[in-house]
């Protein structure tokens, strides 16, 4: 009977003092995906996304943003490359270039040349290129030493070199073909080369000699 009274008294005192029943509390995180007590997470806010800046890649699911576009090599004043030959917005089209055969292993002589030289062409990726020695004899052509740079021939019946980079540290040139008697033809070629920073081209001419 005495033990029963003691047990009832202890239970009564526990109820009065409000002693909590031991129990693990839910985790609270700031965006992490997992907890550590086995209880459900209670987020204190929205999970954060990547607020960083991605370099030269499109925005992704991480919420990053571009810091700009991929640099255009043709805006590098010290770079000369085939992809910089054609004027801005010009599409390559060989169909209108009627003089392709006239610079395919044929002889030309220029006003600054001592003897005729053969002009050779080659195609790469469906585009026609030519070294055009008579054009390289133009005194306004200034190019990096040792470069094997070639003209892109076709659009407007002309050949172009480094035209997309007008602020280049090197020349930009074009070659136009015409008949010796005037009009369309491939008997004559006129080369215009603009030296860096110049508004006036250096002009030279060449004549078709034959195969």
C-alpha positions in Angstrom: 0.0 0.0 0.0 2.9 2.3 0.8 4.5 1.6 -2.5 1.3 2.5 -4.4 1.1 5.8 -2.6 4.7 6.7 -3.5 4.1 5.8 -7.2 1.0 7.9 -7.3 2.8 10.9 -5.7 5.7 10.7 -8.1 3.3 10.6 -11.1 1.4 13.6 -9.6 4.6 15.6 -9.2 5.8 14.9 -12.7 2.4 16.2 -14.1 2.8 19.4 -12.0 6.4 20.1 -13.0 5.6 19.5 -16.8 8.8 17.4 -17.4 9.0 16.8 -21.3 9.1 13.4 -22.7 12.5 13.0 -24.5 12.1 13.2 -28.3 14.5 14.3 -31.2 13.7 17.7 -32.8 13.2 18.2 -36.5 16.4 19.4 -38.4 16.5 23.0 -39.7 18.6 23.7 -42.8 19.3 26.6 -45.1 19.0 24.7 -48.3 20.8 21.4 -47.8 18.9 18.3 -49.1 19.4 15.9 -46.2 19.0 15.8 -42.4 20.9 13.9 -39.7 18.3 12.7 -37.1 16.0 10.7 -39.3 13.2 13.4 -38.9 11.8 15.4 -41.7 13.7 18.6 -42.6 12.2 22.0 -42.0 13.7 24.5 -44.5 14.2 28.0 -43.2 14.0 29.3 -46.8 14.2 28.6 -50.5 17.1 26.5 -51.6 19.7 28.8 -53.3 20.7 28.5 -56.9 24.1 29.3 -58.4 24.4 33.1 -58.4 27.8 33.0 -60.1 28.6 34.1 -63.7 29.3 31.4 -66.3 32.0 32.4 -68.8 30.9 32.1 -72.5 28.2 29.5 -71.9 24.5 29.9 -72.2 22.4 30.2 -69.0 21.8 26.8 -67.5 19.5 25.2 -65.0 21.8 26.5 -62.2 20.6 30.0 -62.9 23.9 31.3 -64.0 24.1 34.0 -66.6 26.5 34.8 -69.5 29.2 37.4 -68.9 29.3 38.0 -72.6 29.6 36.3 -76.0 32.5 34.2 -77.3 35.2 36.5 -78.5 35.3 37.0 -82.3 38.8 36.2 -83.5 38.3 38.6 -86.4 38.1 41.5 -83.9 41.7 40.7 -82.9 43.8 43.3 -84.7 46.8 41.0 -84.8 44.9 38.0 -86.2 44.6 37.0 -89.9 42.7 33.9 -90.9 40.5 32.5 -93.7 37.3 33.0 -91.6 38.0 36.8 -91.7 38.2 37.1 -95.5 34.7 38.0 -96.5 32.9 41.3 -95.7 30.4 41.3 -92.8 27.2 39.6 -93.7 28.4 38.2 -97.1 27.5 34.6 -97.8 29.9 32.5 -99.8 28.6 31.7 -103.3 30.9 30.3 -105.9 28.2 30.1 -108.6 28.8 33.7 -109.7 32.5 33.4 -109.9 33.1 32.8 -113.6 36.9 33.2 -113.3 37.5 30.1 -111.3 39.1 28.3 -114.3 41.3 31.3 -115.1 43.2 31.0 -111.8 43.3 27.3 -111.9 46.9 26.5 -112.9 46.9 29.4 -115.4 49.6 32.0 -116.0 49.2 35.7 -115.1 51.5 38.6 -115.3 51.2 41.7 -113.2 52.3 45.3 -113.6 55.0 44.8 -110.9 56.0 41.3 -112.0 59.1 40.5 -114.1 57.6 37.3 -115.5 54.3 35.4 -115.6 53.4 33.2 -112.7 50.9 30.4 -112.3 47.9 30.9 -110.1 46.6 27.9 -108.2 43.3 27.3 -106.4 42.0 24.7 -104.1 38.7 24.0 -102.4 38.1 23.3 -98.8 34.7 22.8 -97.3 33.1 23.8 -100.5 34.9 27.1 -100.6 37.4 28.2 -103.3 40.7 29.7 -102.1 43.6 31.0 -104.1 47.1 32.4 -103.1 47.0 34.9 -106.0 50.6 35.7 -106.5 49.9 38.7 -108.7 47.8 40.2 -105.9 50.5 39.6 -103.4 52.8 41.7 -105.6 50.6 44.7 -104.7 52.8 47.0 -102.7 49.9 47.8 -100.4 49.7 44.2 -99.1 51.2 44.0 -95.6 50.7 40.6 -93.9 52.3 38.7 -91.0 55.7 37.3 -92.0 55.5 33.8 -93.3 51.7 33.6 -93.5 50.1 31.3 -96.1 47.0 33.3 -96.1 44.8 32.8 -99.1 42.0 34.8 -100.8 38.4 33.6 -100.6 37.1 33.7 -104.2 33.5 33.7 -105.4 31.1 36.3 -103.9 30.5 39.2 -106.3 32.9 37.6 -108.8 35.8 38.8 -106.6 38.4 37.4 -104.3 38.7 38.8 -100.7 41.4 38.9 -98.1 41.1 39.9 -94.4 38.1 42.1 -95.2 36.1 41.4 -92.1 38.8 43.0 -89.9 38.9 46.6 -91.0 40.8 47.7 -87.8 43.4 45.0 -88.4 47.1 45.7 -87.9 47.5 44.2 -91.5 46.1 45.0 -94.9 42.7 44.0 -96.3 42.4 43.4 -100.0 40.1 42.5 -102.8 40.6 41.4 -106.4 38.1 42.2 -109.2 38.1 40.5 -112.6 37.0 42.1 -115.9 37.5 41.8 -119.6 40.4 43.7 -121.2 37.8 45.2 -123.6 35.5 46.2 -120.7 32.6 44.5 -119.0 32.6 41.0 -117.5 35.5 38.7 -118.2 38.6 37.2 -116.9 41.4 38.8 -119.0 42.3 41.4 -116.4 42.4 41.6 -112.7 42.5 44.7 -110.5 43.9 44.3 -106.9 43.1 46.9 -104.2 44.9 46.7 -100.9 44.2 49.0 -98.0 47.2 49.4 -95.6 46.3 49.5 -91.9 44.6 52.8 -91.1 44.5 54.0 -94.7 41.3 55.1 -96.5 43.0 55.0 -99.9 43.8 51.6 -101.6 47.0 50.8 -103.4 45.9 49.6 -106.9 47.7 47.2 -109.2 46.6 45.2 -112.3 47.4 41.8 -113.8 46.7 40.3 -117.2 45.8 36.7 -118.1 48.5 35.0 -120.2 47.0 31.6 -120.7 47.6 28.0 -119.7 
